[in-house]
Amino acid sequence: MKLISTLTFSAVTHLLPAQFAVAKHTLRGGHTSTTWPHERTEGIISDATEPPNPEVFEAAISLDDFKNIDPELFEWVNPDEIRPGDTTCGFLKAPLGWEVEELDVVYPIVKTYVCVTFATQQPAPRGNLAVHCGGPGGLSLCNYAIWLDLDEEARSTYNIIGFDQRGMGRSEPTFVVPECAAQLQDTEGKLAVNYNDEESIRDAAKVYKEVHLNCWNHPGFKLEAIQGDGTSRAFHFLEYSGTRQLAEDIERIRRLFGDQKLSVYGISYGTVVMGSYATVFSDNVNLMVLDGSVDPNSDIVSRTKDDVRSKQQRLDYFIASCEFGNVQCGAPDVRQCINDVNRLVDWAGDEFEDWLSPFKDLLEIFGLRMYANKGIVMMILIQVIFGAYNQMSALCDAAKADDIGSFKDWIFNNLFGDNVLELEMTTNFPILNITQDNVTHYFEYNSESKPTSGQSPESDWPFQGYGQMAGVSSVCQDMITAQDMAFGPYDEDRYVKFFQELNEQYSGAGTQLPVRNSAQWYSSTYYWPNITPLPPIGNPFLKGIIAGQLYDPATPYIWTQKMRDQFDSASLLTSRSVNHGLSSARESVSADRRCFANILRYFKNGYIDFNDGKMCESDHIGDSCTIGEILTNGRCTSANVTKNVLAIE
């Protein structure tokens, strides 16, 4: 299969007169020389590349050396594809655990699928760049995404290395079995939780408990190895397949691929991967970029609370933007209107189940279960408040007056009409025009020797039904989170109370969406039989870039701050962007792209040329996001964003 990328963006060059030049500073970052190797004019943001720092980069091994790697340790699927500019993959044959001689333990061998996109210049002058685009569940297709992030000079000088981490994609054994896919085991819809209803939360807890215990006992996770004394020893795959083990596999690859220092680039959950590698194997890291960081600690309670609070804050800020000039706001006081509507919906309570019963089938098309009715109503009403200006005043007036009769009439007359369906479709499913004229790159994937996607529900690669289980369920995220965290909940009452209190504090204007969008992570640790928590991520001496976005929908900015605290010598790069990861800036002609240029220069030059804590401007949230994108925690598509479409041919 082929992945099509359409790239159309333009850059804006900012020029300042010479008198704006100022004295150079001593900056944190990858530069290690005692003499500053370049001059830069403060205030100029440029994509221009300075001369690479020769103290930083070491060329990778030759292509012949890649071909001659011991196949007992790493076996290429098609070594004939090892050539400049091509992408090919193979299997790392790794011991289940990290071997320590004095322990004299013989581990079973597992396979990790690894892909390399080779630089066009060989040997690659800037060495090897290990990448992970997040998830958990992001696979070796990340190679292509990062290739698109880089410019031609960087692409031509780095070998990009991506992974199907243990349990995912083509790696063996696999997490992706029906017993571990909670959403597929939930035949009665109990995971569509109403967080105002204690029994609904309890029902979900019971589903997770049953699934996790059955998953743990799946026979495919029970491995054995013959020890030196001839006895057989049993091992459990779900104790050796978390983020720590991926970091160890990356180190094995580094050693096999030439033993030079490795540059690392992690986005989202990839920051935990590469941050863990930089923690455990810090002496082997060259350049490091962690963008859109996940919490560097292994406490699922604080992680979930941070996530829920951040989603509430993003919604609050969007509503407040009505007072900053957001043109999507059709009422003088949108926040008061939403509060009034929420109060009336709350007062009506269970009557909504009767009101909405004629529309049960329609709601379930959108994945909305009837017993989560109050949250559903508020989610739809808030979108209408921001989208149907001509109907807005009547709704707000009825709510302000506590006029339940007029409010009910308004729902029947307007909530389920053709206009609302059009609003939902245009909000969540924008139509993008892909033509042969705007396709710029073709990438092969999901074939015998190419990167793995697995993100499409209809995908049957690498085996029948993989896309359904991995794409529709959260099995990959659940398996990693459960292993990595230091204790989840093991008491049903505590599980219920935790979500009740969070939903009461951060209700999402009555939609329950902050909790609903974060609940999976906490739930994945419920009644997990055994854990392998990560060490605290960080290193006080390692330099690099820690990047984050103030209004990131997926990873709270506070996690970027925490990650920066853990790497004392790194430099913080912050954007006011509403999207997840500065890498998305390649699609924009706005200031986002200029901010990503700081990362690009670092990868090309080997040093950081901005002050720690630099703040990049971006489009205002009201110009970038619709209320639907805010509520669904989705990606914002402003008018300033052109098109970078990943489509399947």
C-alpha positions, 0 to 999 in steps of 0.5 A, a space after each residue: 500500500 502507499 501513503 500519500 502526502 500532500 504538502 503545500 505551505 509557504 514561509 514568511 521571511 522576517 528581515 530586520 535592519 542591522 542596528 537590531 543586532 545585539 551581543 551574543 549570549 551563552 545558551 543551553 543546548 547541544 553545543 559543547 565547544 568552549 567557543 561559540 561557533 556562529 553569530 546570530 542576530 537576536 530577533 531574526 527567526 530564520 530557517 537558514 542553516 549555520 555550518 554544522 558543529 563538527 564536534 557533535 556529529 559522527 557519521 553512521 556506518 556504511 551501507 555495506 556494514 548495515 547489510 553485514 549485521 549478524 542475522 542471528 541478532 538482527 535480520 533484514 527482510 530484504 537487504 537489497 533495499 539497503 540503499 541511499 534514500 530507501 526505507 527497509 525493515 528487519 527484526 531485532 532478535 532480543 532477549 526478553 530481559 536485559 541480560 546481566 552476566 552474574 545473574 546467569 539468566 537465559 531469557 526467551 527471544 522476542 522479535 522487535 520490528 525495526 525500520 530504517 529510512 536511509 539518508 541519501 548521503 552515505 554514510 549518513 553524515 549526521 549519524 542515526 536518528 531514533 524516532 517515536 511518534 507517540 501512542 502508545 500504538 504509534 508504529 514504524 510509520 513514524 519514519 515517514 512522518 519525521 522524514 516529512 518534518 525535516 527539510 532536504 538537508 536533514 533528510 539527506 544526512 540522517 538515517 531515521 530509525 523507527 520501531 514497532 515496539 514490543 507487542 505491537 505491529 509486526 513485533 512478536 508476541 503481540 498484545 493485539 488479542 481479543 481478550 485484551 481489547 476492552 472495547 471489543 469485550 464490552 458487548 453491553 456498552 458499559 464503557 460509555 460511562 455516565 460519570 454522574 451515575 455511580 452505578 454506571 461507573 461501577 459497571 465500567 470498573 467491572 468490565 475493566 477488571 474482568 478484561 484485565 484478568 483474562 488478558 493477563 492469563 492469555 496463554 500467548 503471554 506465557 514464555 519459557 526458556 531452558 536455563 544453563 542447568 537444563 531446567 525450564 524457567 517461565 516468564 510473563 511477556 506482560 512484565 517485559 514489554 513496557 517502555 523500559 524494554 523499548 528503551 533497551 531495544 533501542 540501545 541494542 539497535 544502537 550497538 548493532 548499527 555502529 555503536 555511535 551516539 544516537 540522536 533521539 526525537 520523541 513526540 507525545 508518548 514518544 517523549 516517554 520512550 526517548 526520555 527513558 532512553 536518555 535516562 537509562 543510557 544517557 552517555 549514548 545520546 547525541 541530540 535530544 528533542 522531546 516534543 509534546 511531553 507526557 508526564 515524566 513520572 509514573 503516578 497514574 493518579 497525578 497524571 490523570 488529574 493533570 490531564 482532566 484539568 488541562 482539558 477543562 482549562 482548554 475549554 474554559 479558555 476557548 469560552 473566554 476567548 469570546 471576550 477576546 474577539 472570537 468571531 464564533 461567539 454569537 452572544 454577549 456572554 456565552 459563559 453565562 449562557 452555558 452556565 444557565 443551560 447546564 443548570 437547566 439540563 441538570 435540573 431536568 435530570 432523568 427526563 432527558 432519557 424520555 425526551 431523547 428516546 425517539 432519537 436513540 438510534 440516531 445518537 448511537 450512530 455517533 457512538 452516544 449511549 442513552 444512559 450518558 444523556 446529560 453529557 450528550 445533551 450538553 455536548 450538542 447544545 454547546 456546539 449549537 450555541 457556538 454554531 447556530 447564531 440565529 437560534 442562540 438567543 432563544 436557547 439562552 433566554 429560555 435557560 436564563 428564565 428557567 423556562 423548561 417548557 420553552 427549553 423542551 420545545 427548543 430541543 424538539 424543534 432544533 436539536 435534531 433537525 437537518 441543520 444540526 446534522 450538517 453542523 456535526 458533519 462539517 465540524 468533525 469530518 472536513 472534506 479535503 480535496 486530494 488531487 494528483 497535482 498536489 501529491 508530492 510524496 509516495 511512501 510504501 507501507 504495510 508490505 513485507 519489508 516496509 513500515 507498519 501502519 495498523 491505524 486503520 480499522 480496516 487494516 488486516 496487516 500484519 494479521 487478519 483483524 489487527 486494525 479492528 483490535 488495535 485501531 478501534 480498541 485501546 489495547 496497545 495504550 492499555 498494555 503499556 500504561 498498565 505496565 509502566 505505572 507505579 500502582 493503579 486502583 485495586 478497589 472499586 469504591 476508590 475507582 468510583 469515587 476518583 471519577 466522581 470527584 474529578 467530574 464534579 470539579 472538572 465537568 466540561 460545562 456539563 459535558 463530562 468530556 474532560 473525564 471521559 477523554 482521560 478515563 481510559 488511562 486510569 482505567 487501564 491500570 485497574 486490577 492489573 496483576 503486576 507492574 513494572 514501573 519506569 524510573 523517574 525520567 531525567 538527567 541533570 547534564 543532558 542537553 536538548 530541546 523540551 518543546 510544548 504547546 500551551 493549548 495542546 489537546 493531548 498532553 497538558 503543558 504542565 507535563 512539558 514543564 515537568 519534563 523540563 524540570 527533569 532535564 536541568 541542562 535542556 532548553 524549553 521551547 514553548 508555542 502558543 499553538 492549539 495543536 499537539 506537537 510542533 511537528 504539526 507546524 509543517 502544515 502551517 504558514 503561521 508562526 507555528 512553522 517558524 517555531 518548529 524551525 528552532 528544532 530543525 536548526 538544532 538537528 542540522 547544526 548540533 547546537 541550540 541557538 535560542 534562550 531557554 524558555 523561548 515563547 513562539 506566537 501562534 494563531 489565536 485559539 478562536 481563529 484555529 479551533 471550532 467548539 467541536 474540535 475543543 469538545 472532542 479533544 480533536 485537532 484544530 484546522 485553522 484557515 491558515 493551515 493548508 493541507 497535509 493529508 495522509 490518505 490511502 491509495 
